[in-house]
Amino acid sequence: QVHVVESGGGLVQAEGSLRLSCAASGSTSSITAIVWYRQAPGKQRELVADIAIGGSSTVYVDSAKGRFTISRDNAKNMVYLQMNNLKPEDTAVYYCKVVDNYGNGHWGQGTQVTVSS
């Protein structure tokens, strides 16, 4: 079992920055990928960025390219999402999903990001 905790959300003005953290614990040797999602009020949850644990490949949603950077610290079982030049449309609850080698997804409780105009 993998336990996931997100942190780092908050209220920020447009064009500001936040860094979200995702901490994984438990059966961390089984982790193959960590993915950030977000869900805005009234909208479906969407993938924001993901990173492979065994390599360096990353994927970003088009709206995040050039503004967000996903990175990892395998030794600490941490993944970060650096978000720069935030926009009001980035307002959402951000979730971290950890994927294990069986393909199971383990979700955190989410962290709220609010960007004011």
C-alpha positions in Angstrom: 0.0 0.0 0.0 1.2 3.5 -0.8 0.1 6.5 1.2 0.1 9.9 -0.6 0.0 13.4 0.9 0.0 16.7 -1.0 0.9 20.1 0.4 1.9 23.5 -0.7 -1.4 24.9 -2.0 -2.8 28.3 -1.0 -4.0 31.7 -2.2 -1.8 33.6 -4.7 -2.3 36.5 -7.0 -2.2 36.1 -10.7 1.4 35.9 -12.1 2.5 34.5 -8.7 4.1 31.1 -8.0 3.5 28.1 -5.8 5.3 24.8 -5.3 3.3 21.8 -4.6 4.8 18.7 -2.9 3.7 15.1 -3.1 5.0 12.8 -0.4 4.7 9.0 -0.9 5.2 6.5 1.9 4.7 2.8 2.3 5.5 0.4 -0.5 7.4 3.1 -2.4 9.7 0.6 -4.2 6.6 -0.4 -6.3 6.1 3.2 -7.7 6.4 3.5 -11.4 5.0 7.0 -12.0 3.6 10.0 -10.1 1.0 12.2 -11.7 -0.5 15.6 -10.8 -4.2 16.2 -11.6 -6.4 19.1 -10.9 -10.2 19.5 -10.6 -11.8 22.9 -10.8 -15.4 23.4 -9.6 -17.9 22.0 -12.0 -15.2 20.5 -14.2 -13.7 17.0 -14.7 -10.4 16.1 -13.2 -7.6 16.6 -15.7 -4.0 15.5 -15.8 -1.6 18.4 -15.3 1.8 16.7 -15.4 3.4 13.4 -14.8 6.9 12.0 -14.4 8.3 8.5 -14.7 10.2 7.3 -11.7 12.5 5.1 -13.7 13.5 7.7 -16.2 13.2 11.4 -16.9 10.2 11.6 -19.2 7.6 14.1 -18.3 4.2 15.0 -19.7 2.3 18.3 -19.4 -1.1 19.5 -20.3 -0.9 22.1 -22.9 -2.1 24.9 -20.6 0.8 24.1 -18.2 3.6 24.0 -20.7 6.2 26.7 -20.1 4.8 27.6 -16.7 4.8 24.4 -14.7 7.7 22.1 -13.9 7.4 18.6 -12.4 10.5 17.2 -10.7 11.2 14.4 -8.3 13.6 13.4 -5.5 13.6 9.6 -5.5 15.6 9.4 -2.3 12.9 11.3 -0.4 10.0 9.8 -2.4 8.9 13.3 -3.2 7.6 14.9 -6.3 7.2 18.6 -6.8 5.1 20.8 -9.1 6.6 24.2 -9.5 3.9 26.5 -10.8 4.9 29.9 -12.2 2.9 32.7 -13.8 -0.3 31.4 -12.3 -3.6 32.4 -13.8 -7.1 32.5 -12.3 -8.0 29.5 -14.5 -5.4 27.4 -12.6 -7.7 27.6 -9.6 -8.5 24.0 -8.6 -7.9 21.3 -6.1 -4.6 19.6 -7.1 -4.2 15.9 -6.5 -1.3 13.6 -6.6 -1.7 10.1 -7.9 1.0 7.5 -7.4 1.0 4.5 -9.8 2.4 1.2 -8.6 3.8 -1.6 -10.7 0.4 -3.3 -10.8 -1.1 -0.3 -12.4 -3.0 0.7 -9.3 -3.4 4.4 -8.6 -3.1 5.8 -5.0 -4.5 9.2 -4.5 -3.9 11.9 -1.9 -6.5 14.1 -0.3 -5.7 17.1 -2.6 -4.5 20.6 -1.9 -6.4 23.8 -2.9 -4.8 26.3 -5.2 -6.7 29.6 -5.6 -5.4 32.3 -7.9 -6.9 35.7 -7.6 -7.0 38.2 -10.5 
